[in-house]
Amino acid sequence: MSTQPPRTARRPGRRLTVLAATAASALLIGATRTTWTAATAPDLTGAAQSVAVTGADAAPAVLALAIVALAAALATSLSSTWVRFVTGPVLIASGLGAAWTAFAVHRDPVSASGSAVSSATGVVGSELSATATVWPLLAVLLGLVLVVLGVVVLIAGRSWPVGTRYRSPAVAAPSDPSRDPAAAWDALTRGEDPSLGPEDEEPSASSVEVPAAAEQETAEQETGEQETAPGTRRSAPDDGAARAD
């Protein structure tokens, strides 16, 4: 009987997690623009007036926490490992805070609608009645999603690849300054003149001296072969001749 290796659970990738956290944060921001409570209160004339209270007015903290979660979700896309240990707890805290605040609106819509109703009717401390819509519960659900994604960032983020800040030689190769303006600045940084092309560059001292030395050595060998007779051995010059040379 053949044995198969145990299958390891595949953890969510960084791209999927960032997209999910960004979408949840954006949806939570959009949810605060909808009507969370429908309130009724008398105005200055005593007539009953209906007021639609949005989530941003009923629970301003939810909007602020959703913006913080969105910033943390975008920061999670960075390749640094220590960033994930910061954005993970931020997502968890933001999600818990948004869910708790939204649930408080659903539980007590009258208290959450008091400030918005007073601004709309111009009457402070009037008797009002309010009912919550389904949007606070949806905000609670989105907050819990952010909590789960924050846990995923902390656990699965350890296995995500870490990018490098160094470029490959193909990318770092200098380009033509006449075609790429950025290459001119790179040339100046390396101490080169970007106005000179490859054909205008002066040859280095080593490239000039080495061929000259090789030609001189070849000429001396040819002269020695002409002065030495066939079959004879050329004697070494004495010290006086060497000094005269």
N, C-alpha and C positions, 0 to 999 in steps of 0.2 A: 504494500500500500504506500503510495507516494505521499510525501509530506510537503505541504506548501508553506512558504515563509509567511509569517504573520503580516497582515496588511496594516500599515501605519495610517492613522487618520490624517487626512490632508487638511492642513490649517488654512484659514482664509488668507489670501494674499494682501499685500499692502494696497494695491490699486483698488481692489474690490472694497476693502474696508474704508478707504478714504472716500470713495464715491458714495458708499452707503451713509457714512457720517455726514458728508456734505449735503446729501439729499434730505436726510432727516432734519438737519438743522435748518435748511432752507424751507422745508415744509412747516416746521414749527414757527418760523418767522412769518410765513404766510398765514398760518392759522390765527395769529394774533390780530390780523386785519379783519377777521370775520366777527359776526355777532355771537357773543358768548352768553349774554343775558338779555332778556326782554323785560324791561321795567316799566312800571306805570306809577306816576306821581302827579300831584296837583301843581300847577304853575302859579304865578302871581295872581291871576284872576280866579283861581280856585277850580279851574277846569282840569280834568284829568288829561295828562299828556303821556303818550307812549314814547319811551326812549330805548333805542337799540344800543346797547353797550358792547363795544368791541373788546377783544382780548387785551389789546394794548392799554385800554382804559381800566378794565376790570383787574388785570394782573400785569402791571408794567414790568415786574421782575421776570416774567416769562420771556418777554421780548429781549431783555438784556442778557439773560442766560442763553438764549438761542443764538445771539450774536457771538457770545464767547465760545459756544460750542462750534460754531461755524469757523471761527479763527483757529481753534484747536484742530479741527478736522483738516483744514488746509495745511497746517504746520506738520501734521502727521506724514504728509507726503515727502518731507525732507528725509535724507538718507541717514542722518545722524541717529545713533541709537539712544543717546541720552534725551533727545527731543521726545521720543515716544514714551519715556518714563514720566514726562511732564504732561504731554497731551492726553495720555490715558486717564490719569486721575482727574484732569480738567473736564473731560467728557463725562466721566462718571458723576462728578459733583454737579455739573451743569444739568445733566439729565435728571438727577434726583431732585434738584431744586425746582426745575421747571415742572416736573410731574407733581410734586407736592403742592406747589402754588396753584396749578391748574385744578387739582382735586379740591383744594379749598374753595375755589370759585364755584365748582359744581355742588359742593356741600352747603355753602352759604351764599347764594347769589345776591341776597339783599345787601349784605355788608359790602360785597365786591362792587355793587352798582351805586352805592351812595354818593361817591365823589362825582361820577359822571352824570348822575341825575341832577345833583345840585347845580352843576355847571350848565346843564341844558335848560332847567326850569327857572333858575335864579332863586330858588327857595332852599334854604339850608335847614336840615332837620325835619323835613316833612315826612309824613307817613307814605311809604312806598311799598309796592309789591313787585317781585321779580322772580322769574323762572329761568333756569339755566338751559342752554341748548346742548346739542351733542358735541360741540366743538371743544369744550374743556376736557371731555373724556378722550377725544382724539389727541389733544395736546398731552394728556397723561401717557397715552400709548407711545407717542413720539419721544417723550422724555425717557421712558423705559428702554426704547430702542437705543438711544444715545448711551444709556448705562451699559447695555450689553456690548455695544461697539467699543466703549472704553475698556471693558474687560478684555475684549479681543485684542486691542492694541497692546495691553500689558502682557498678555500671555503669548499670542502668536507673533508679536512684534520682535521677539528675540530671534526668531528664525528668518526674518526678512533680510535680504541682502543689503549690504552697506556699500554705497557707491564710493568711488574714488575721485579726488579732485584733480588728479594728474591726467593729462591727455596723452593719447597714443602718439608715436612718432609721426604717423601719417597725418594726424590732425595738427600737430605742433610744427610741421614743416613750414618754413617761410615761403610766402607766396610773392608774386610780382607786385612791388609797390605801386607801379603805374596802373594796375588794375584793381588792387585792393588798398584803399586808403589806410586801413588798420595795419597793413603790413609795413607801411612807412614808419609808423610809430614803433612797431616792433624792431625795425632796423635801427632806429635811433637809440632804442634801449640797449641793443647789442653793441652800440658804438660804431655802426656802419653808416655810410652815406647813401640814403635811399635814392638820390638823384643819379647815381652811377649804376649802369647796367652791368651785366656779366662781362661784356666786351670792353667796358671802360675801366675795369678794375686793374690796378697796378699789380704786376707779379711780385710775389714775395721775394725776400732776399735769398732764401734757401733755394727757390726754384731757379734763380739766376746764377748763384755761385756754384752750385753742384755741377751743372753742365760745363761751365767754364773750367773748373778744376779737372773734369774728365777729359776735355779736349787738350789741356796742357799736358796731362799725363800721357795721352796717346801720342802727342807730338814728340815728347822726350823719348818714348820707346822707339819711334820710327827713326829718330836721329841716332840713337845708340846702335840700331841694327845696321844703319848705313856706315858708321865709323868702324864697326867690328868686322874684320875680314872673315871669310868662311874658314872654318876649321881652327881658328885661333880663339883664345880666351882673352877677353878684355880685362886689362888690369885696372884695379881700383885707383882713382886719382889720389895723389898724395895730399897731405894737409895743406901745403902751400897753394896748390891749384884750387883746392876747395875754398881756401880763404879768398883767393883772387876772384873766384866766381861769386 
